[in-house]
Amino acid sequence: MTQRFDDARVLMYSHDTFGLGHLRRCRTIAHSLVEDFRGLQVLIISGATIAGAFDYRARVDFVKTPSVIKLRNGEYTSMERHIDLNETLRMRQAIIRRTAETFQPDIFIVDKEPLGLRGEIEDTLSYLKARGTTLVLGLREVMDAPDLLEAEWRKNDVMRKIGLFYDMIWTYGPPDFYDPLVGLDVPPTIQAKMKFVGFLQRRLSHAELPGHKPEGDYILVTTGGGGDGADLIHDVIHAYQQDPTLQHKALIVLGPYMPAHKRQKLIRKSAGIPFIKMIEFDNRMEELIAGARAVVAMGGYNTYCEILSFDKPALIVPRVRPREEQLIRARRAAELGLVQMLLPEEAEDALRFAAELKALPDRPRPSQGAPDLRLEGLVHISEIVGEWLEQRSTRHLALVEGRS
């Protein structure tokens, strides 16, 4: 049932330095909330260069901050090479603070980075905390290897500041899949704020475009944003070259962040293979995954949720550095019988990879591996937000009646 909350406002922060994952997750939650609550407005702060390439529902909009990109070694640089990184960070910080002051949100949801990129939202968190905004930290079900996360958070005093600022921590996965803070020394006060809401289910948009999906059966190959996806695409092409009996039609989505020289090289490399079609980007990945017989991916959070939502056999070849998030997720999902997994070095064996690709469409679907799996994240988030907004309305009514 849709509830009405006039003038209720949710602000979301997505630092978006590498890939599309954070923005796509925020957008999924935002669309679900405006569908469930009439009158609610959501504003997403994003540093993604292509934030404007996606469509947004009524009452969902975004504010674009100057883009910062994460290099493969984990360091950051300004997207505009002529602007100093520190100057870019100062601009981002000012835009975020000004947006919060102007928008005056009831709820502020921060995606993954508790203090923002290089601490850029700490000032805004202090401001919103003082004015009574409900502050939420949303974590992927897998953050990183515990030793890497522990070192990163200890250096910036993150755990203490989470306890200081946040009212609740949402984990976007079920408790029996993985704990994002496993192996860390988590104070009981922070553990008490954690809620495992579940995976975020994906649905097809109401306005499906005719002719948008390829005709007939196809395997979808996706690397998310594509910034570090060239090796996987190369290995897929190599498997087709080495095994002429591999004849599944493949639709390869390169990703908007794949460097141009790598993109051109892969397009040239695949030119002689009639079974492969390549596109650079698609803002309706849900439709492509829903229409596929099977999916080959690196296994970032969003693609993984789409594989589960549309119940597709999947072969995951995870990124293993600088973060181990995809590797941890793929291992756990394979252990539960939800997906198949190959390590990057195994995918480099063209004949082995070709054999896996040939068998993939007939592999078990996730629902066969784990029939009890439920994707209830969006439902649970709406329940929590609904309770908060109900309390806000009651408080507001009491204040109004007290003044009359």
TORKEVO-716530 format. One record per residue (C-alpha): residue in three letters; x negated, y, z. Coordinates in Angstrom, 3 decimals. Layout:
<atoms>
<atom residu="Ala" u="X" v="Y" w="Z"/>
...
</atoms>
This chain:
<atoms>
<atom residu="Met" u="0.000" v="0.000" w="0.000"/>
<atom residu="Thr" u="-1.334" v="3.444" w="-0.932"/>
<atom residu="Gln" u="-1.482" v="5.928" w="1.959"/>
<atom residu="Arg" u="-1.548" v="9.675" w="1.614"/>
<atom residu="Phe" u="-4.129" v="11.847" w="3.360"/>
<atom residu="Asp" u="-4.038" v="15.392" w="2.007"/>
<atom residu="Asp" u="-7.361" v="17.235" w="2.024"/>
<atom residu="Ala" u="-9.338" v="14.288" w="3.451"/>
<atom residu="Arg" u="-12.877" v="14.415" w="2.111"/>
<atom residu="Val" u="-15.643" v="11.836" w="1.755"/>
<atom residu="Leu" u="-19.182" v="12.862" w="0.790"/>
<atom residu="Met" u="-21.582" v="10.157" w="-0.457"/>
<atom residu="Tyr" u="-25.352" v="10.319" w="-0.899"/>
<atom residu="Ser" u="-27.274" v="8.215" w="-3.404"/>
<atom residu="His" u="-30.998" v="8.980" w="-3.794"/>
<atom residu="Asp" u="-31.318" v="7.054" w="-7.093"/>
<atom residu="Thr" u="-35.014" v="7.015" w="-7.816"/>
<atom residu="Phe" u="-35.249" v="3.758" w="-9.755"/>
<atom residu="Gly" u="-32.421" v="2.141" w="-11.658"/>
<atom residu="Leu" u="-28.672" v="2.606" w="-11.373"/>
<atom residu="Gly" u="-27.842" v="0.463" w="-8.345"/>
<atom residu="His" u="-27.187" v="3.134" w="-5.739"/>
<atom residu="Leu" u="-25.003" v="5.325" w="-7.948"/>
<atom residu="Arg" u="-22.976" v="2.365" w="-9.255"/>
<atom residu="Arg" u="-22.370" v="1.122" w="-5.700"/>
<atom residu="Cys" u="-21.245" v="4.576" w="-4.534"/>
<atom residu="Arg" u="-18.989" v="4.941" w="-7.571"/>
<atom residu="Thr" u="-17.365" v="1.543" w="-6.938"/>
<atom residu="Ile" u="-16.574" v="2.484" w="-3.316"/>
<atom residu="Ala" u="-15.363" v="5.960" w="-4.332"/>
<atom residu="His" u="-12.964" v="4.603" w="-6.959"/>
<atom residu="Ser" u="-11.563" v="2.073" w="-4.513"/>
<atom residu="Leu" u="-10.977" v="4.756" w="-1.858"/>
<atom residu="Val" u="-9.123" v="7.189" w="-4.135"/>
<atom residu="Glu" u="-6.992" v="4.310" w="-5.368"/>
<atom residu="Asp" u="-6.055" v="3.375" w="-1.790"/>
<atom residu="Phe" u="-5.616" v="6.913" w="-0.402"/>
<atom residu="Arg" u="-3.728" v="9.563" w="-2.316"/>
<atom residu="Gly" u="-4.976" v="13.084" w="-1.618"/>
<atom residu="Leu" u="-8.466" v="11.853" w="-0.686"/>
<atom residu="Gln" u="-11.372" v="13.521" w="-2.502"/>
<atom residu="Val" u="-14.826" v="11.949" w="-2.934"/>
<atom residu="Leu" u="-17.980" v="13.797" w="-3.938"/>
<atom residu="Ile" u="-21.150" v="11.831" w="-4.747"/>
<atom residu="Ile" u="-24.576" v="13.476" w="-4.480"/>
<atom residu="Ser" u="-26.879" v="11.695" w="-6.931"/>
<atom residu="Gly" u="-30.344" v="12.085" w="-8.363"/>
<atom residu="Ala" u="-29.661" v="9.665" w="-11.236"/>
<atom residu="Thr" u="-30.627" v="11.167" w="-14.597"/>
<atom residu="Ile" u="-27.581" v="9.644" w="-16.272"/>
<atom residu="Ala" u="-24.998" v="10.249" w="-13.532"/>
<atom residu="Gly" u="-22.879" v="12.035" w="-16.147"/>
<atom residu="Ala" u="-22.842" v="9.043" w="-18.515"/>
<atom residu="Phe" u="-20.285" v="7.211" w="-16.355"/>
<atom residu="Asp" u="-16.600" v="7.995" w="-16.227"/>
<atom residu="Tyr" u="-15.099" v="8.989" w="-12.869"/>
<atom residu="Arg" u="-11.530" v="8.683" w="-11.691"/>
<atom residu="Ala" u="-9.449" v="11.690" w="-10.709"/>
<atom residu="Arg" u="-10.538" v="13.044" w="-7.297"/>
<atom residu="Val" u="-14.059" v="11.584" w="-7.689"/>
<atom residu="Asp" u="-16.858" v="13.885" w="-8.830"/>
<atom residu="Phe" u="-20.626" v="14.160" w="-8.476"/>
<atom residu="Val" u="-23.253" v="16.769" w="-7.719"/>
<atom residu="Lys" u="-26.533" v="16.223" w="-9.536"/>
<atom residu="Thr" u="-29.826" v="16.911" w="-7.756"/>
<atom residu="Pro" u="-33.147" v="17.230" w="-9.642"/>
<atom residu="Ser" u="-34.363" v="13.746" w="-10.510"/>
<atom residu="Val" u="-37.287" v="12.007" w="-8.873"/>
<atom residu="Ile" u="-38.517" v="8.702" w="-10.240"/>
<atom residu="Lys" u="-40.196" v="5.870" w="-8.409"/>
<atom residu="Leu" u="-43.249" v="4.456" w="-10.119"/>
<atom residu="Arg" u="-43.970" v="0.729" w="-10.159"/>
<atom residu="Asn" u="-46.554" v="1.179" w="-7.406"/>
<atom residu="Gly" u="-43.843" v="2.562" w="-5.113"/>
<atom residu="Glu" u="-44.990" v="6.196" w="-5.340"/>
<atom residu="Tyr" u="-42.675" v="9.028" w="-6.456"/>
<atom residu="Thr" u="-43.062" v="11.700" w="-9.108"/>
<atom residu="Ser" u="-40.870" v="14.544" w="-10.318"/>
<atom residu="Met" u="-38.873" v="13.673" w="-13.450"/>
<atom residu="Glu" u="-39.884" v="17.036" w="-14.914"/>
<atom residu="Arg" u="-43.654" v="16.672" w="-14.990"/>
<atom residu="His" u="-44.187" v="20.450" w="-14.927"/>
<atom residu="Ile" u="-42.415" v="20.796" w="-11.565"/>
<atom residu="Asp" u="-44.340" v="19.912" w="-8.414"/>
<atom residu="Leu" u="-42.852" v="16.974" w="-6.460"/>
<atom residu="Asn" u="-42.658" v="18.972" w="-3.217"/>
<atom residu="Glu" u="-40.837" v="21.776" w="-5.005"/>
<atom residu="Thr" u="-38.365" v="19.252" w="-6.431"/>
<atom residu="Leu" u="-37.804" v="17.788" w="-2.953"/>
<atom residu="Arg" u="-37.179" v="21.258" w="-1.504"/>
<atom residu="Met" u="-34.583" v="21.958" w="-4.206"/>
<atom residu="Arg" u="-32.885" v="18.611" w="-3.572"/>
<atom residu="Gln" u="-32.775" v="19.229" w="0.180"/>
<atom residu="Ala" u="-31.238" v="22.697" w="-0.299"/>
<atom residu="Ile" u="-28.589" v="21.410" w="-2.746"/>
<atom residu="Ile" u="-27.616" v="18.567" w="-0.394"/>
<atom residu="Arg" u="-27.286" v="20.869" w="2.634"/>
<atom residu="Arg" u="-25.339" v="23.518" w="0.687"/>
<atom residu="Thr" u="-22.987" v="20.865" w="-0.733"/>
<atom residu="Ala" u="-22.241" v="19.551" w="2.756"/>
<atom residu="Glu" u="-21.598" v="23.069" w="4.080"/>
<atom residu="Thr" u="-19.238" v="23.912" w="1.212"/>
<atom residu="Phe" u="-17.426" v="20.557" w="0.928"/>
<atom residu="Gln" u="-17.000" v="20.054" w="4.715"/>
<atom residu="Pro" u="-16.507" v="16.265" w="4.599"/>
<atom residu="Asp" u="-14.630" v="14.183" w="7.175"/>
<atom residu="Ile" u="-16.912" v="11.215" w="6.411"/>
<atom residu="Phe" u="-20.486" v="11.135" w="5.051"/>
<atom residu="Ile" u="-21.621" v="7.779" w="3.603"/>
<atom residu="Val" u="-25.364" v="7.414" w="2.983"/>
<atom residu="Asp" u="-26.532" v="4.654" w="0.645"/>
<atom residu="Lys" u="-29.550" v="2.609" w="1.777"/>
<atom residu="Glu" u="-32.025" v="5.370" w="2.737"/>
<atom residu="Pro" u="-31.117" v="6.356" w="6.344"/>
<atom residu="Leu" u="-32.914" v="9.724" w="6.177"/>
<atom residu="Gly" u="-32.761" v="10.147" w="2.413"/>
<atom residu="Leu" u="-35.684" v="10.330" w="0.025"/>
<atom residu="Arg" u="-38.698" v="11.554" w="2.033"/>
<atom residu="Gly" u="-36.325" v="12.614" w="4.840"/>
<atom residu="Glu" u="-34.386" v="15.034" w="2.623"/>
<atom residu="Ile" u="-30.991" v="14.536" w="4.347"/>
<atom residu="Glu" u="-32.136" v="14.677" w="7.975"/>
<atom residu="Asp" u="-31.266" v="18.378" w="8.199"/>
<atom residu="Thr" u="-27.805" v="17.693" w="6.681"/>
<atom residu="Leu" u="-27.196" v="14.778" w="9.070"/>
<atom residu="Ser" u="-27.914" v="17.081" w="12.043"/>
<atom residu="Tyr" u="-25.546" v="19.719" w="10.680"/>
<atom residu="Leu" u="-22.695" v="17.268" w="9.988"/>
<atom residu="Lys" u="-23.183" v="15.475" w="13.320"/>
<atom residu="Ala" u="-22.780" v="18.807" w="15.130"/>
<atom residu="Arg" u="-19.516" v="19.566" w="13.330"/>
<atom residu="Gly" u="-18.014" v="16.139" w="14.065"/>
<atom residu="Thr" u="-18.267" v="14.430" w="10.676"/>
<atom residu="Thr" u="-18.215" v="10.608" w="10.859"/>
<atom residu="Leu" u="-21.636" v="9.425" w="9.626"/>
<atom residu="Val" u="-21.965" v="6.016" w="7.938"/>
<atom residu="Leu" u="-25.097" v="4.220" w="6.738"/>
<atom residu="Gly" u="-24.390" v="1.676" w="3.989"/>
<atom residu="Leu" u="-27.007" v="-1.059" w="3.557"/>
<atom residu="Arg" u="-27.355" v="-3.695" w="0.853"/>
<atom residu="Glu" u="-27.112" v="-7.196" w="2.291"/>
<atom residu="Val" u="-30.842" v="-7.543" w="1.482"/>
<atom residu="Met" u="-33.121" v="-4.554" w="2.009"/>
<atom residu="Asp" u="-36.650" v="-5.940" w="1.632"/>
<atom residu="Ala" u="-39.105" v="-8.373" w="3.200"/>
<atom residu="Pro" u="-39.007" v="-7.674" w="6.985"/>
<atom residu="Asp" u="-42.721" v="-6.801" w="7.250"/>
<atom residu="Leu" u="-42.450" v="-4.226" w="4.427"/>
<atom residu="Leu" u="-39.267" v="-2.659" w="5.808"/>
<atom residu="Glu" u="-40.626" v="-2.626" w="9.372"/>
<atom residu="Ala" u="-43.793" v="-0.778" w="8.294"/>
<atom residu="Glu" u="-41.846" v="1.765" w="6.238"/>
<atom residu="Trp" u="-39.319" v="2.484" w="9.009"/>
<atom residu="Arg" u="-41.874" v="2.597" w="11.846"/>
<atom residu="Lys" u="-43.932" v="5.218" w="9.988"/>
<atom residu="Asn" u="-40.882" v="7.537" w="9.771"/>
<atom residu="Asp" u="-39.274" v="6.717" w="13.154"/>
<atom residu="Val" u="-36.211" v="5.529" w="11.219"/>
<atom residu="Met" u="-34.683" v="3.096" w="13.733"/>
<atom residu="Arg" u="-34.505" v="5.728" w="16.492"/>
<atom residu="Lys" u="-32.972" v="8.254" w="14.107"/>
<atom residu="Ile" u="-30.357" v="5.770" w="12.901"/>
<atom residu="Gly" u="-29.300" v="5.416" w="16.566"/>
<atom residu="Leu" u="-29.279" v="9.194" w="16.943"/>
<atom residu="Phe" u="-27.216" v="10.088" w="13.876"/>
<atom residu="Tyr" u="-24.997" v="7.248" w="12.660"/>
<atom residu="Asp" u="-21.578" v="6.211" w="13.963"/>
<atom residu="Met" u="-21.451" v="2.974" w="11.970"/>
<atom residu="Ile" u="-23.639" v="0.829" w="9.719"/>
<atom residu="Trp" u="-21.910" v="-1.067" w="6.920"/>
<atom residu="Thr" u="-23.670" v="-4.094" w="5.449"/>
<atom residu="Tyr" u="-22.398" v="-4.807" w="1.939"/>
<atom residu="Gly" u="-22.339" v="-8.572" w="2.318"/>
<atom residu="Pro" u="-20.920" v="-11.324" w="4.578"/>
<atom residu="Pro" u="-22.757" v="-12.184" w="7.838"/>
<atom residu="Asp" u="-23.547" v="-15.734" w="6.718"/>
<atom residu="Phe" u="-25.330" v="-14.626" w="3.525"/>
<atom residu="Tyr" u="-28.178" v="-12.478" w="4.883"/>
<atom residu="Asp" u="-28.877" v="-9.888" w="7.564"/>
<atom residu="Pro" u="-30.597" v="-6.789" w="6.095"/>
<atom residu="Leu" u="-32.418" v="-6.100" w="9.385"/>
<atom residu="Val" u="-33.570" v="-9.673" w="10.039"/>
<atom residu="Gly" u="-37.038" v="-9.781" w="11.602"/>
<atom residu="Leu" u="-36.851" v="-6.179" w="12.843"/>
<atom residu="Asp" u="-36.623" v="-5.126" w="16.465"/>
<atom residu="Val" u="-33.056" v="-3.774" w="16.419"/>
<atom residu="Pro" u="-31.851" v="-2.121" w="19.655"/>
<atom residu="Pro" u="-28.484" v="-3.413" w="20.994"/>
<atom residu="Thr" u="-26.963" v="0.060" w="20.502"/>
<atom residu="Ile" u="-27.645" v="-0.178" w="16.757"/>
<atom residu="Gln" u="-26.552" v="-3.828" w="16.541"/>
<atom residu="Ala" u="-23.228" v="-2.756" w="18.069"/>
<atom residu="Lys" u="-22.722" v="-0.269" w="15.203"/>
<atom residu="Met" u="-23.293" v="-2.870" w="12.455"/>
<atom residu="Lys" u="-20.345" v="-4.254" w="10.519"/>
<atom residu="Phe" u="-20.700" v="-6.825" w="7.730"/>
<atom residu="Val" u="-17.951" v="-5.675" w="5.362"/>
<atom residu="Gly" u="-18.626" v="-8.227" w="2.605"/>
<atom residu="Phe" u="-19.653" v="-8.082" w="-1.072"/>
<atom residu="Leu" u="-18.096" v="-5.325" w="-3.161"/>
<atom residu="Gln" u="-15.718" v="-6.886" w="-5.661"/>
<atom residu="Arg" u="-15.644" v="-5.513" w="-9.206"/>
<atom residu="Arg" u="-12.578" v="-5.231" w="-11.385"/>
<atom residu="Leu" u="-12.034" v="-4.304" w="-15.004"/>
<atom residu="Ser" u="-10.925" v="-0.721" w="-15.576"/>
<atom residu="His" u="-7.270" v="-0.162" w="-16.413"/>
<atom residu="Ala" u="-8.131" v="1.178" w="-19.862"/>
<atom residu="Glu" u="-10.119" v="-1.599" w="-21.527"/>
<atom residu="Leu" u="-11.522" v="-0.474" w="-24.876"/>
<atom residu="Pro" u="-10.492" v="-2.664" w="-27.844"/>
<atom residu="Gly" u="-13.506" v="-4.049" w="-29.692"/>
<atom residu="His" u="-15.812" v="-3.105" w="-26.828"/>
<atom residu="Lys" u="-16.973" v="-6.675" w="-26.141"/>
<atom residu="Pro" u="-18.654" v="-8.805" w="-28.834"/>
<atom residu="Glu" u="-16.479" v="-11.382" w="-30.560"/>
<atom residu="Gly" u="-16.892" v="-15.035" w="-29.622"/>
<atom residu="Asp" u="-19.070" v="-16.637" w="-26.966"/>
<atom residu="Tyr" u="-22.248" v="-14.918" w="-25.834"/>
<atom residu="Ile" u="-24.782" v="-14.952" w="-23.003"/>
<atom residu="Leu" u="-25.310" v="-11.517" w="-21.486"/>
<atom residu="Val" u="-28.891" v="-10.570" w="-20.600"/>
<atom residu="Thr" u="-29.180" v="-7.511" w="-18.357"/>
<atom residu="Thr" u="-31.972" v="-5.930" w="-16.317"/>
<atom residu="Gly" u="-29.875" v="-3.203" w="-14.673"/>
<atom residu="Gly" u="-31.496" v="0.194" w="-15.229"/>
<atom residu="Gly" u="-34.256" v="-1.476" w="-17.234"/>
<atom residu="Gly" u="-37.158" v="0.483" w="-15.720"/>
<atom residu="Asp" u="-38.967" v="-2.759" w="-14.911"/>
<atom residu="Gly" u="-37.018" v="-5.145" w="-17.135"/>
<atom residu="Ala" u="-39.239" v="-5.419" w="-20.212"/>
<atom residu="Asp" u="-40.982" v="-8.637" w="-19.064"/>
<atom residu="Leu" u="-37.702" v="-10.535" w="-18.685"/>
<atom residu="Ile" u="-36.448" v="-9.406" w="-22.122"/>
<atom residu="His" u="-39.792" v="-10.356" w="-23.661"/>
<atom residu="Asp" u="-39.551" v="-13.839" w="-22.123"/>
<atom residu="Val" u="-35.982" v="-14.311" w="-23.421"/>
<atom residu="Ile" u="-37.059" v="-13.374" w="-26.967"/>
<atom residu="His" u="-40.109" v="-15.650" w="-26.693"/>
<atom residu="Ala" u="-37.888" v="-18.578" w="-25.653"/>
<atom residu="Tyr" u="-35.756" v="-18.076" w="-28.795"/>
<atom residu="Gln" u="-38.893" v="-17.878" w="-30.958"/>
<atom residu="Gln" u="-40.410" v="-21.072" w="-29.543"/>
<atom residu="Asp" u="-37.275" v="-23.250" w="-29.525"/>
<atom residu="Pro" u="-35.250" v="-23.164" w="-32.756"/>
<atom residu="Thr" u="-32.552" v="-25.335" w="-31.111"/>
<atom residu="Leu" u="-31.692" v="-22.422" w="-28.775"/>
<atom residu="Gln" u="-28.796" v="-20.915" w="-30.703"/>
<atom residu="His" u="-26.496" v="-19.308" w="-28.117"/>
<atom residu="Lys" u="-25.529" v="-15.810" w="-29.165"/>
<atom residu="Ala" u="-27.218" v="-13.384" w="-26.745"/>
<atom residu="Leu" u="-26.279" v="-9.779" w="-26.045"/>
<atom residu="Ile" u="-29.246" v="-8.007" w="-24.457"/>
<atom residu="Val" u="-28.696" v="-4.706" w="-22.618"/>
<atom residu="Leu" u="-32.105" v="-3.044" w="-22.291"/>
<atom residu="Gly" u="-31.123" v="-0.407" w="-19.726"/>
<atom residu="Pro" u="-31.399" v="3.392" w="-19.965"/>
<atom residu="Tyr" u="-34.613" v="3.634" w="-17.913"/>
<atom residu="Met" u="-36.693" v="1.270" w="-20.034"/>
<atom residu="Pro" u="-39.701" v="3.242" w="-21.379"/>
<atom residu="Ala" u="-39.217" v="4.113" w="-25.066"/>
<atom residu="His" u="-42.408" v="2.380" w="-26.270"/>
<atom residu="Lys" u="-41.374" v="-0.887" w="-24.577"/>
<atom residu="Arg" u="-37.854" v="-0.612" w="-25.979"/>
<atom residu="Gln" u="-39.170" v="-0.163" w="-29.535"/>
<atom residu="Lys" u="-41.570" v="-3.080" w="-29.134"/>
<atom residu="Leu" u="-38.778" v="-5.416" w="-27.978"/>
<atom residu="Ile" u="-36.430" v="-4.298" w="-30.762"/>
<atom residu="Arg" u="-39.174" v="-5.097" w="-33.314"/>
<atom residu="Lys" u="-39.963" v="-8.434" w="-31.632"/>
<atom residu="Ser" u="-36.319" v="-9.587" w="-31.764"/>
<atom residu="Ala" u="-35.637" v="-8.382" w="-35.314"/>
<atom residu="Gly" u="-36.038" v="-11.787" w="-36.948"/>
<atom residu="Ile" u="-33.765" v="-13.674" w="-34.533"/>
<atom residu="Pro" u="-30.160" v="-13.810" w="-35.821"/>
<atom residu="Phe" u="-28.741" v="-14.929" w="-32.463"/>
<atom residu="Ile" u="-29.851" v="-11.795" w="-30.559"/>
<atom residu="Lys" u="-28.105" v="-8.442" w="-30.481"/>
<atom residu="Met" u="-29.661" v="-5.575" w="-28.487"/>
<atom residu="Ile" u="-28.101" v="-2.425" w="-27.111"/>
<atom residu="Glu" u="-29.716" v="0.236" w="-24.949"/>
<atom residu="Phe" u="-26.982" v="1.023" w="-22.406"/>
<atom residu="Asp" u="-23.321" v="0.437" w="-21.668"/>
<atom residu="Asn" u="-21.357" v="2.309" w="-19.009"/>
<atom residu="Arg" u="-18.816" v="-0.526" w="-18.804"/>
<atom residu="Met" u="-21.017" v="-3.434" w="-17.792"/>
<atom residu="Glu" u="-18.081" v="-5.027" w="-15.972"/>
<atom residu="Glu" u="-16.370" v="-5.684" w="-19.311"/>
<atom residu="Leu" u="-19.492" v="-7.195" w="-20.848"/>
<atom residu="Ile" u="-20.023" v="-9.513" w="-17.855"/>
<atom residu="Ala" u="-16.320" v="-10.478" w="-17.736"/>
<atom residu="Gly" u="-16.462" v="-11.426" w="-21.432"/>
<atom residu="Ala" u="-19.711" v="-13.433" w="-21.268"/>
<atom residu="Arg" u="-20.017" v="-17.222" w="-21.033"/>
<atom residu="Ala" u="-22.982" v="-16.778" w="-18.690"/>
<atom residu="Val" u="-25.391" v="-14.122" w="-17.415"/>
<atom residu="Val" u="-29.192" v="-13.837" w="-17.295"/>
<atom residu="Ala" u="-30.352" v="-11.095" w="-14.927"/>
<atom residu="Met" u="-32.970" v="-9.912" w="-12.455"/>
<atom residu="Gly" u="-30.321" v="-9.992" w="-9.750"/>
<atom residu="Gly" u="-29.982" v="-6.500" w="-8.359"/>
<atom residu="Tyr" u="-27.066" v="-5.993" w="-5.976"/>
<atom residu="Asn" u="-24.496" v="-4.698" w="-8.476"/>
<atom residu="Thr" u="-25.141" v="-7.325" w="-11.146"/>
<atom residu="Tyr" u="-24.963" v="-10.000" w="-8.462"/>
<atom residu="Cys" u="-21.558" v="-8.710" w="-7.264"/>
<atom residu="Glu" u="-20.323" v="-8.710" w="-10.881"/>
<atom residu="Ile" u="-21.505" v="-12.297" w="-11.419"/>
<atom residu="Leu" u="-19.536" v="-13.344" w="-8.308"/>
<atom residu="Ser" u="-16.496" v="-11.181" w="-9.137"/>
<atom residu="Phe" u="-16.100" v="-12.558" w="-12.650"/>
<atom residu="Asp" u="-17.297" v="-16.053" w="-11.651"/>
<atom residu="Lys" u="-20.021" v="-16.528" w="-14.275"/>
<atom residu="Pro" u="-22.787" v="-19.152" w="-14.394"/>
<atom residu="Ala" u="-25.978" v="-17.165" w="-13.873"/>
<atom residu="Leu" u="-29.722" v="-17.560" w="-14.214"/>
<atom residu="Ile" u="-31.638" v="-15.070" w="-12.065"/>
<atom residu="Val" u="-35.276" v="-14.131" w="-12.734"/>
<atom residu="Pro" u="-35.943" v="-11.710" w="-9.859"/>
<atom residu="Arg" u="-38.397" v="-8.850" w="-9.542"/>
<atom residu="Val" u="-40.968" v="-9.807" w="-6.893"/>
<atom residu="Arg" u="-42.760" v="-6.463" w="-6.321"/>
<atom residu="Pro" u="-43.076" v="-3.766" w="-5.034"/>
<atom residu="Arg" u="-39.882" v="-4.849" w="-3.190"/>
<atom residu="Glu" u="-38.903" v="-8.472" w="-2.533"/>
<atom residu="Glu" u="-35.177" v="-7.714" w="-2.284"/>
<atom residu="Gln" u="-34.216" v="-9.460" w="-5.558"/>
<atom residu="Leu" u="-36.361" v="-12.506" w="-4.753"/>
<atom residu="Ile" u="-34.799" v="-12.907" w="-1.285"/>
<atom residu="Arg" u="-31.267" v="-12.533" w="-2.690"/>
<atom residu="Ala" u="-31.882" v="-14.975" w="-5.562"/>
<atom residu="Arg" u="-33.420" v="-17.618" w="-3.270"/>
<atom residu="Arg" u="-30.514" v="-17.400" w="-0.829"/>
<atom residu="Ala" u="-27.892" v="-17.485" w="-3.602"/>
<atom residu="Ala" u="-29.595" v="-20.467" w="-5.262"/>
<atom residu="Glu" u="-29.756" v="-22.242" w="-1.887"/>
<atom residu="Leu" u="-25.971" v="-21.775" w="-1.566"/>
<atom residu="Gly" u="-25.359" v="-23.109" w="-5.086"/>
<atom residu="Leu" u="-24.146" v="-19.763" w="-6.437"/>
<atom residu="Val" u="-26.795" v="-19.230" w="-9.152"/>
<atom residu="Gln" u="-29.845" v="-20.817" w="-10.800"/>
<atom residu="Met" u="-33.208" v="-19.156" w="-10.201"/>
<atom residu="Leu" u="-36.511" v="-19.032" w="-12.073"/>
<atom residu="Leu" u="-39.563" v="-17.162" w="-10.815"/>
<atom residu="Pro" u="-41.061" v="-14.692" w="-13.335"/>
<atom residu="Glu" u="-44.085" v="-16.941" w="-13.918"/>
<atom residu="Glu" u="-41.742" v="-19.901" w="-14.624"/>
<atom residu="Ala" u="-39.789" v="-17.803" w="-17.157"/>
<atom residu="Glu" u="-43.076" v="-17.141" w="-18.995"/>
<atom residu="Asp" u="-43.079" v="-20.855" w="-19.975"/>
<atom residu="Ala" u="-41.052" v="-20.389" w="-23.173"/>
<atom residu="Leu" u="-39.885" v="-24.001" w="-23.578"/>
<atom residu="Arg" u="-38.868" v="-24.310" w="-19.941"/>
<atom residu="Phe" u="-36.964" v="-21.017" w="-20.147"/>
<atom residu="Ala" u="-35.312" v="-22.103" w="-23.418"/>
<atom residu="Ala" u="-34.120" v="-25.350" w="-21.785"/>
<atom residu="Glu" u="-32.584" v="-23.359" w="-18.908"/>
<atom residu="Leu" u="-30.893" v="-20.955" w="-21.335"/>
<atom residu="Lys" u="-29.442" v="-23.824" w="-23.399"/>
<atom residu="Ala" u="-27.980" v="-25.480" w="-20.286"/>
<atom residu="Leu" u="-26.750" v="-22.262" w="-18.684"/>
<atom residu="Pro" u="-23.196" v="-21.896" w="-20.118"/>
<atom residu="Asp" u="-22.296" v="-25.351" w="-18.785"/>
<atom residu="Arg" u="-23.757" v="-24.813" w="-15.319"/>
<atom residu="Pro" u="-21.359" v="-24.572" w="-12.338"/>
<atom residu="Arg" u="-19.706" v="-21.226" w="-11.714"/>
<atom residu="Pro" u="-20.241" v="-19.541" w="-8.305"/>
<atom residu="Ser" u="-16.728" v="-20.551" w="-7.190"/>
<atom residu="Gln" u="-17.664" v="-24.201" w="-7.717"/>
<atom residu="Gly" u="-20.822" v="-23.819" w="-5.616"/>
<atom residu="Ala" u="-19.094" v="-21.924" w="-2.779"/>
<atom residu="Pro" u="-15.305" v="-22.236" w="-3.020"/>
<atom residu="Asp" u="-14.767" v="-20.343" w="0.259"/>
<atom residu="Leu" u="-16.698" v="-17.236" w="-0.828"/>
<atom residu="Arg" u="-14.612" v="-14.069" w="-0.613"/>
<atom residu="Leu" u="-15.506" v="-10.614" w="-1.897"/>
<atom residu="Glu" u="-13.744" v="-8.377" w="0.604"/>
<atom residu="Gly" u="-16.055" v="-5.384" w="0.990"/>
<atom residu="Leu" u="-13.773" v="-2.801" w="-0.627"/>
<atom residu="Val" u="-10.730" v="-4.026" w="1.296"/>
<atom residu="His" u="-12.580" v="-3.836" w="4.625"/>
<atom residu="Ile" u="-14.001" v="-0.377" w="3.836"/>
<atom residu="Ser" u="-10.502" v="0.923" w="3.088"/>
<atom residu="Glu" u="-9.203" v="-0.537" w="6.356"/>
<atom residu="Ile" u="-11.958" v="1.229" w="8.345"/>
<atom residu="Val" u="-11.576" v="4.542" w="6.496"/>
<atom residu="Gly" u="-7.780" v="4.355" w="6.845"/>
<atom residu="Glu" u="-8.078" v="3.969" w="10.634"/>
<atom residu="Trp" u="-10.490" v="6.934" w="10.857"/>
<atom residu="Leu" u="-8.290" v="9.176" w="8.718"/>
<atom residu="Glu" u="-5.218" v="8.162" w="10.734"/>
<atom residu="Gln" u="-7.028" v="9.193" w="13.931"/>
<atom residu="Arg" u="-8.095" v="12.457" w="12.269"/>
<atom residu="Ser" u="-4.463" v="13.212" w="11.283"/>
<atom residu="Thr" u="-3.271" v="12.464" w="14.814"/>
<atom residu="Arg" u="-5.951" v="14.751" w="16.313"/>
<atom residu="His" u="-5.136" v="17.487" w="13.813"/>
<atom residu="Leu" u="-1.396" v="17.225" w="14.587"/>
<atom residu="Ala" u="-2.095" v="17.411" w="18.326"/>
<atom residu="Leu" u="-4.189" v="20.556" w="17.810"/>
<atom residu="Val" u="-1.485" v="22.185" w="15.694"/>
<atom residu="Glu" u="1.252" v="21.292" w="18.205"/>
<atom residu="Gly" u="-0.960" v="22.531" w="21.082"/>
<atom residu="Arg" u="-1.283" v="25.930" w="19.421"/>
<atom residu="Ser" u="2.414" v="26.359" w="18.662"/>
</atoms>
